[in-house]
Amino acid sequence: MPELTFKQTCEMRRNYVGRTCKLHFEASPLKIVRASRQYMYDDSGAEYLDCISIVSHVGHCHPHVVHAGQEQMARMTTSAGFLNDTMVDYAKRIVETLPDKLCVCFFVNSGSEANDLALRLARSYTKHDDVMVVEKSYHGNIASLLEISPKRWKQMGIEQKEWVHVVPCPDTYRGIYKEDSDNPGLLYANEVKKMIRKCKDKKRTISAFICEPLMTVCGVVVPPQNYLKYVYRYIREAGGVCIADEVQVALGRIGERFWSFQAHDVVPDIVTVGKPLGNGHPMAMLVTTKEIADTLREFSSTFGGNPVACAVGMAVLDVIRNEKLQASAKSVGKCLLDGFRAIQPKHPMMGDIRGMGMIIGVEIVVDKESRKPAKQAAEILSYKLKEGKILIANEGPDKNVMIISPPMCFTCDNAKQVVQAFDLALAAIEQGALEAGLASLPHEQRILNIPLDILSSNLDKGLDSDSDSESSSAKKARYEEMD
């Protein structure tokens, strides 16, 4: 097939793809045609530094991972219903990275499937149905998980079920207990204890508590010290099991540990993981104890754990080990945190900076005193950075957190480039607000009135541009290295 023009691709997406399907930079979208390591290339050959693709864990199109998948696909690709060395070898390698009691693997195809299976296992083991979740959390895109994902309830028109119990997010920046509270970890954990007591009063019993050990969906919230230790104890005393949703943050991304729950000195009863496993190949898994696993009467997945997926998964583990990517995540993550903290004092709109390893969140606020989320400014910032060929998304409950979650091959030089571009772009936004005479306005009006010049290059304007940019030839070197 001949390659479609940018305009044709946009028109066909409008005609054949669901209108509600998310598109990055919707006001001025990118047509990405190739990628390599931490770089992505559009249809004009322009190079972008990718700070979004948490899925490409060890780098886009890593040759070792690509070769492993191609080789296995050329040999055999079939359902997971046959004995296969690749599956058992891979399961063994994953189990060896985990605490001893987590020793039984279930293979699926997505993080949503893994979390759905986690609920099934928790209920089959405890003989109860109720689930406790953190406010503003999200655990998957299927019906059973949307019901336990408060982040989606309002926009999906979902009413909270009587068996779902929501506890406060342990956010020490804008939550009910701040960073200057005395022992915020215990204070937030006691909210869980209160909820357990309320459940008992209603004659209900918790089957499971599920949360991300590093809460990316909540805006990269790092739970305060000992929070999970207390919570896991309270949940188990109440007869429930503890599920660590590592769908986004596993396999060395936090730098300090291979699994993010290990940073909290806890051992969950069930661990789910998805995106990092396949480096873009659809695969996910759940690991649990033998006692919990044996309570499930039957389970099957046609493609979960198929030979190609497991070959890709083992290649990803090889790359993490051979290229020392966990150690790299720790050092590069420090470069990012140190860089952002260094420029923070001169930016009135730069609120909290937090994260671990290669997943960092920077809150954009109206001002540091009110801490009011500045969603519009964050969106403008994402487009300004895109103009500078750096891709960063604004996410979180209020869409005001700039989340940096690049491939693990990201370098300290890349980190310095991001911080410098961030510094300049945010300064331009802040200066624009001052020049527009908005400084004297009330907090809630100030950001809402920033001129949206950055969004003027909308989709219709982009449809007319099919030519190569003059500067793109300078970027061809890394682009051609992929061949």
C-alpha positions, 0 to 999 in steps of 0.5 A: 500500500502507498503511504497515506498523506497526513490529511488522508490519515486524519480523514480516515481516522475520523471515518473509521475510528471511534471518536472517543478514542484518545489521541495525543495532542489532539489540537495538533496531532502527530503522525509518528511513522518510526521510532528508535530507542528514546526517539520518535519520528513523524512523517516529515522525519522530524525527531522527537524526544519521547517522554510519554511511551512507558510501554516501550520499556527498554526503548523503541524497537530494541534490536534484541527484543525485535529479533527474539520476537521475529525468530520465535514467530518464524518458528512457531506461534500458537495458543498457550494450551500446549507445553512450551519451554519458553513459557515455563522458562519465562515464568521461572525468571519472573518468579526469581525476581519476586519474594518467595511466596509469590511463586505462581504465574498466570499469563494474560494479554493486558493489564486490564485482564490481569487486574480482572483476574486478580479480583477473581482470585481474591474473591475465590480465596476470601469468599467475599466480594467487597473491594477497597480502592483509592480515590481517583484511581484507575485499574483497567478498561473493562466493566469489572474494573471501571466499577473499581476505578473512581477516576472514570465514574463521572465521565462514564456515568457509573454509580458507586456500587455498594461493594466498592469502598473508596479511601483517600489518596495518600497525597501529601501535597493536596490531600487531607494530610499534608507533608508537614503532618505528624506521621502522614503514612499512619494518618492515611492508613487509619482512613483505611482502618475507619473504612474497614470499621464502617464495612463491618458495621454494614455487615460487609467484608473486604475481599481485596485492597488494590492500589499502585505502589507508585500511584501514576494515575493519581498524578505520580503520588508516592505514598508516604513512609509506612503507609502500605505497611499499615494498610496491608496489615489492616486489610489482612486482619480484616480477612482481605488480600492485598493486590499490588497493581504494577501494570505501569511501574514494574521491572526496574522503572523506579530504580531503587527496586525491580518491583515498586512495592519493594520500595515500601518493604511490603509483600503483596498477596497478588501482583499484576504487571502489564506494559513493561513486559513486552516492550510494546508487544501485548502481554501481561501477567499475574503472580500470586501465592500457591494458596490463592492460586489453587482456589481458582477452579479453572482458567484459560487464555488463548494467547496469554503466555503464547511462545512469541510473547514469552520470547519477547518477555525474556528478551526484555529481561535480558536487556534490563540486566545486560544494559543495567537499566535499573541502575540507569533509571535510578541515576537518570531519575535523580538527574530529572528530580534534581534538575526540576528542583533546581529551577522550581524556585524561579517558577511561581507556577511550578508546584510539587515535584515527585516521583521515583526513578524514571517516572516523575510528576511535576504539578503546574499550579496557579500559584504555590500558595493556593496550590490550585491546579492549573490544567489549562497552563499544563496543556499549553505547556505540553504543546509548547514542549511539543513545538520544541520536539519534546513529548510530555503529557499532562495527566493526573486527576486535574490534568495539571501534572506533567508526567515524565515516563520515558523509555528506560534507555533515557540518559542524563543528557536527555534529562538535562534537555527536558529540564532546560526546555521545560524551564523556557516553556514555562517561563514563557507561559508565566510571562505571557500571563503577566504581560496580559495584565492578569497578575491582579486577577483572582487565582481562579481567573488568572490562568483561564485567561491566558491566550491560547496562541499555542493551540492555534495550530489546530487539526484543520491547519495541520491537514494542509502541511504534508511537506518535509520541514527544512530542519528535519534533515539534521535529524536523519542520522539516528533515524537511519540507524534503525535500518 
